[in-house]
Amino acid sequence: MSKPIYYDSIPKELQRLKITQKEAAKLLGLSLSGFTSRIASDQPITHWMIYGLANYLELPKPKKRRRNENV
């Protein structure tokens, strides 16, 4: 069984990522109407697609330098 993905809604998650539904659809290789249809169907695969997209778009966290690390 998969872990649940926590966010209010897909549109709000896209807003948090600062992309439009049209941009998200293009990144996922979907038409806008196909993407909005998937959002409306509320299937788990759509949530996983958004989860993957969020991980792809978010900036990586900078690595912490160790105190004695040489440059």
N, C-alpha and C positions, 0 to 999 in steps of 0.2 A: 504494500500500500504506500502511496506517495504522500509526502508531507504537504500540508496545505500551504498555499501562497497567501500572504496577508497584505492586503491593501483594500481601500474602500471600493474602488471600481476601476475598470480598465481605462475609461476616459480620464479619471483623476490621476491614474498612474502615468498616462501619456502626458498629462499637463505637468506633472512633477518632473518628467524627463525633458520637458520643454520641446515636445514635438507634436505635430498635428496627427490626426488619424490618417490623413493622406500620406504624410511622410512615413508613418509606421507601416502602412500598407505597402508602400514602395520598398522599404527595407526588408519586408517579409516576403516580397515577391507576389503580392496579392493585389487584386483590383480594390479600389475603395469600397465599392458595393459589396464585394465578397468579404472584405474585412469587417465592415459594419454588420453584415449578416452573421459573421462568426461571433462578434461581440454580443449581438442580440440573443444568439443561441446559448450563450453562457456555458460552453462545453469546457471541460478541464484542459483540453489541448490548447485552447485559445489562451488560457491563463499561463500555461507553460511557455507559449510563444512570447507573451509579453514579459515573462520572467527572464527568458533568454535575451530578449531585446534590451531589457533594462541592464542586465549584466554586461552586455556588449557595449552599450552606450555610456555607462558610468565610468568616470575616470578612475584609474587604479590609485590605490592609496600609496603615498610615498613610503619607501622603506625607511625604517629607523636606522640610523647609524649607530654602531657600537662605539663606546667610549674610546677604546684603544684601536679602532680600525684605521689602518693606513690607507691613504688615498692613492 
